[in-house]
């Protein structure tokens, strides 16, 4: 099913450029020569304003666990809309949803809702500082945790500025980032226990928390090893620091989140994406002791926090409905479908002879133009030739009716079946051939020059 952008997308973009920087409100949806404008979504398919229908493996960057316009969510939200969207009072559905999520995950004693994954991470770091009275945080090199100054350090470092592998530099993302921010973020290598602990030891007594994503997307989408996580947890116990998990994306991977993979539990967890049922959301969850820093009943509130749209009843209704539909059975079914997808993609890679591989876990996967899955951010960092191949592949997929996340990743949704996996892998097979051709043509061009 080949699709093409029509004149309507181009005209909309001309209007957008007059009022939006670059014509968009999030760079992730920007494409050349102009973005595609969505019109409707139903199940695992979306249709753009030009009438093109595509199979959606992006799912709004892994936030739509049930795809688009799930009837039960639409019905529940419609009822809530008639009752009000945001009232300067709390709501019963907030309490019910909090009860549900704290029962679902073993280490969630208390939870507080916010409005995005970035805000959830920000609150986790601020809560850790309030609880420990320490200023510094440690995070994995290359790991994405949103756009809070401290969380984004070294999420986009390059060979020109990232320093030695065993002692990564703290590299800013945004021009003008304060040097004091960089000094307060300790960057550790992923799944390298020895060097990670050595770096943490250099800052004993100063670190409030160690922040870890169990399956970091930008690091290569390979799981954090049990040894690595347990060692970090042990270090935090010995040094009066907290272990914080970023499960904004990974909470979909097990019934209680990816933290179910490990024998240790984080003190705090940041949530987002799927828990909003398609609406903006975030949450910070953790032990009663640590979450007490947010308690307005305390004699001295260590972390005063509020938010105009936090726990608004529309998001709470959508999220509560969505997560009850995503029970243990559906988690297992979708994870099994992910296993099938990775197997079929690996077979397509082998049959086309392209130097590529597939990583991921559960209902998430990522394709790399490398012969084996990267073990850390530096191995995941693409060479120029790999970037060209990925762009060729993504462009082919999009033009032929399959949407992926722009890192060449997929997030499955519950409306999907074997049929959709077959469409994905069949289209990828042809896309791999196109990417291989592009690499060959590029190689010839370079040799001629």
NORBEL-V26769 format. One record per residue. N is the residue number from 1. RES is the residue in one letter. SS is DSSP state (@ for helix, = for strand, . for the rest). Layout:
# NORBEL-V26769
n: [N;N]
res: [RES;RES]
ss: [SS;SS]
This chain:
# NORBEL-V26769
n: [1;2;3;4;5;6;7;8;9;10;11;12;13;14;15;16;17;18;19;20;21;22;23;24;25;26;27;28;29;30;31;32;33;34;35;36;37;38;39;40;41;42;43;44;45;46;47;48;49;50;51;52;53;54;55;56;57;58;59;60;61;62;63;64;65;66;67;68;69;70;71;72;73;74;75;76;77;78;79;80;81;82;83;84;85;86;87;88;89;90;91;92;93;94;95;96;97;98;99;100;101;102;103;104;105;106;107;108;109;110;111;112;113;114;115;116;117;118;119;120;121;122;123;124;125;126;127;128;129;130;131;132;133;134;135;136;137;138;139;140;141;142;143;144;145;146;147;148;149;150;151;152;153;154;155;156;157;158;159;160;161;162;163;164;165;166;167;168;169;170;171;172;173;174;175;176;177;178;179;180;181;182;183;184;185;186;187;188;189;190;191;192;193;194;195;196;197;198;199;200;201;202;203;204;205;206;207;208;209;210;211;212;213;214;215;216;217;218;219;220;221;222;223;224;225;226;227;228;229;230;231;232;233;234;235;236;237;238;239;240;241;242;243;244;245;246;247;248;249;250;251;252;253;254;255;256;257;258;259;260;261;262;263;264;265;266;267;268;269;270;271;272;273;274;275;276;277;278;279;280;281;282;283;284;285;286;287;288;289;290;291;292;293;294;295;296;297;298;299;300;301;302;303;304;305;306;307;308;309;310;311;312;313;314;315;316;317;318;319;320;321;322;323;324;325;326;327;328;329;330;331;332;333;334;335;336;337;338;339;340;341;342;343;344;345;346;347;348;349;350;351;352;353;354;355;356;357;358;359;360;361;362;363;364;365;366;367;368;369;370;371;372;373;374;375;376;377;378;379;380;381;382;383;384;385;386;387;388;389;390;391;392;393;394;395;396;397;398;399;400;401;402;403;404;405;406;407;408;409;410;411;412;413;414;415;416;417;418;419;420;421;422;423;424;425;426;427;428;429;430;431;432;433;434;435;436;437;438;439;440;441;442;443;444;445;446;447;448;449]
res: [X;X;X;X;X;X;X;X;X;X;X;X;X;X;X;X;X;X;X;X;X;X;X;X;X;X;X;X;X;X;X;X;X;X;X;X;X;X;X;X;X;X;X;X;X;X;X;X;X;X;X;X;X;X;X;X;X;X;X;X;X;X;X;X;X;X;X;X;X;X;X;X;X;X;X;X;X;X;X;X;X;X;X;X;X;X;X;X;X;X;X;X;X;X;X;X;X;X;X;X;X;X;X;X;X;X;X;X;X;X;X;X;X;X;X;X;X;X;X;X;X;X;X;X;X;X;X;X;X;X;X;X;X;X;X;X;X;X;X;X;X;X;X;X;X;X;X;X;X;X;X;X;X;X;X;X;X;X;X;X;X;X;X;X;X;X;X;X;X;X;X;X;X;X;X;X;X;X;X;X;X;X;X;X;X;X;X;X;X;X;X;X;X;X;X;X;X;X;X;X;X;X;X;X;X;X;X;X;X;X;X;X;X;X;X;X;X;X;X;X;X;X;X;X;X;X;X;X;X;X;X;X;X;X;X;X;X;X;X;X;X;X;X;X;X;X;X;X;X;X;X;X;X;X;X;X;X;X;X;X;X;X;X;X;X;X;X;X;X;X;X;X;X;X;X;X;X;X;X;X;X;X;X;X;X;X;X;X;X;X;X;X;X;X;X;X;X;X;X;X;X;X;X;X;X;X;X;X;X;X;X;X;X;X;X;X;X;X;X;X;X;X;X;X;X;X;X;X;X;X;X;X;X;X;X;X;X;X;X;X;X;X;X;X;X;X;X;X;X;X;X;X;X;X;X;X;X;X;X;X;X;X;X;X;X;X;X;X;X;X;X;X;X;X;X;X;X;X;X;X;X;X;X;X;X;X;X;X;X;X;X;X;X;X;X;X;X;X;X;X;X;X;X;X;X;X;X;X;X;X;X;X;X;X;X;X;X;X;X;X;X;X;X;X;X;X;X;X;X;X;X;X;X;X;X;X;X;X;X;X;X;X;X;X;X;X;X;X;X]
ss: [.;.;.;.;.;.;@;@;@;@;@;@;@;@;@;@;@;@;@;.;@;@;@;.;.;.;@;@;@;.;.;.;.;.;.;.;.;=;=;=;=;=;=;.;=;=;=;=;.;.;.;.;=;=;=;=;.;.;@;@;@;@;.;.;.;.;.;=;.;.;@;@;@;@;@;@;@;@;@;@;@;@;@;.;.;.;.;.;.;.;.;@;@;@;@;@;@;@;@;@;@;@;@;@;.;.;.;.;.;=;=;=;=;=;.;.;@;@;@;@;@;@;@;@;@;@;@;@;@;@;@;@;.;.;.;=;=;=;=;=;.;.;.;.;.;.;.;.;.;.;.;.;.;.;.;.;.;.;.;.;.;.;=;=;.;.;=;=;.;.;.;.;.;.;.;.;.;.;@;@;@;@;@;.;=;=;=;=;.;.;.;.;@;@;@;@;@;@;@;@;@;.;.;.;.;.;=;=;=;=;=;=;.;.;.;.;.;.;.;.;.;.;.;.;.;@;@;@;@;@;@;@;@;@;@;@;@;@;.;.;.;=;=;=;=;=;.;.;.;@;@;@;@;.;.;.;.;@;@;@;@;.;.;.;.;.;.;=;=;=;=;=;@;@;@;@;.;.;.;.;.;=;=;=;=;=;.;@;@;@;@;@;@;@;.;.;.;.;.;.;.;.;.;.;.;.;.;.;.;.;.;.;@;@;@;@;@;@;@;@;@;@;@;@;@;.;.;@;@;@;@;@;@;@;@;@;@;@;@;@;@;@;@;@;@;@;@;@;@;@;@;@;.;.;.;.;=;=;=;=;=;.;.;=;=;=;=;=;.;.;.;.;.;.;.;.;@;@;@;@;.;.;.;@;@;@;@;@;@;@;@;@;@;@;@;@;@;@;@;.;.;=;=;.;=;.;.;.;=;=;=;.;.;.;.;.;.;@;@;@;@;@;@;@;@;@;@;@;@;@;@;@;@;@;@;@;@;@;@;@;@;@;@;@;@;@;@;@;.]
